[in-house]
């Protein structure tokens, strides 16, 4: 470390060299009194040295509360949303999924979570005036093979699902060319994907949506019940990566989650009060997401022409900007659509 780069007073730089402190780490490893003894500097000069050394370790300048307030104010005025490609769902979500944050979508097997994830991979490719972000999607599979046939079916049905979009725009978008698929069989490969491959795609503007399907499967496979401490550490590491990617590159992150049974309704504070299941991974993970959605599979069936679909309900469990509410949906050939039931 060249101490002159820290813009220290000449006597402080000379004292540091005499004490043979060669790096910022050497300085920060010592307490204030130890530095005074090693350098023979005054208390105020030692404090100045520690402040300069700490500042040299920061990648970015610290953000003040006033700057955060102004940035949140600007974000609230021009906050981007990724449309769910359904007016009913966009009304529920106030425009769609927030950009720069993590959204969780949980539900039982067959509830329609992957269907909505695929639909968002297509929606993100539309220009902002049609609810998209003019970019692609990174879809990370952790348990099943990527449903390529269903994706092709959804692509073919875009003109039906997005009838408000000009047909010329639908025909010129090459949807499948802008969905990047990764398969991660263990937690380590997932972290490699998020730390190396995802920043490259995001940095080049190729993607602005990351879908992890699913976030719980790897943790359930790799950790036993008594490994909760290490599991929580890994959860925090994963969430830190996702937060960084969403905020640094102004992207939307969707984490699809599994569910676990609830035996006492009084203990179910993490999921809808009407459900007998709640999202997996517990409170440690719940504190890392900004929006928690749950897809419930109901008993009723709805029909439309020659098609029929099991009725679902998408519910908002918690979000700072959304009411705790829900809407009925069905999965049709062209995608997920809201259903208005007769009263």
Secondary structure, DSSP 8 states (H G I E B T S, - for coil): --GGGGT--HHHHHHHHHTT--SHHHHHTS-HHHHHHHH---HHHHHHHHHHHHHHH-SS----HHHHHHHHHHHHHS--EE--S-HHHHHHTTTSEETTSEEEEEE-TTSSHHHHHHHHHHHTTS-GGGT--SSEEEEEESSS---HHHHHHHHHTHHHHTTTS-HHHHHH--GGGGEEEEE--SHHHHHHIIIIIHHHHHHTTSEEEEEEE-SHHHHHHH--GGGHHHHHHHHHHHHHHHHHHHHHTT-EEEEEE-EEE-S-GGG--SS-TT-SEEETTHHHHHTT-SEEEEEEEEEEEEEETTEEEEEEEEEEEE-TTS-S-EEEEEEETTEEEE-----
